[in-house]
Amino acid sequence: MERSTTFEHFVYREAELDAVWSITDFLLRSEKNAAARAAIADLHRVVHRAHDLLGERRIAEAIASLRPFAAL
C-alpha cells in the first residue's frame, strides 16, 4: 500500500485484503490450537478494518493497522 499511487493500485490492494480475509476465515474454521486461532482472529479483524479504511481512502490508517503483523 505504501507504494501504491493510482486508483487502480488501491483497487488491487483491496482485492488482496479480500483474499487474506478469506484465507484467515478458512483458517479460523480449521485451527485447533487456541493461541494460533486467537492470532488468526486478530489478523482477520485487522485485515477487515484495513480494507474498510482503504475504501474510505484513509490509507495511512490502513497501513498503520497492518504494521504490527508485518514482522510475522
Secondary structure, DSSP 8 states (H G I E B T S, - for coil): -TT--SHHHHHHHHHHHHHHHHHHHHHHHH---HHHHHHHHHHHHHHHHHHHHHHTT-HHHHHHHHGGGTT-
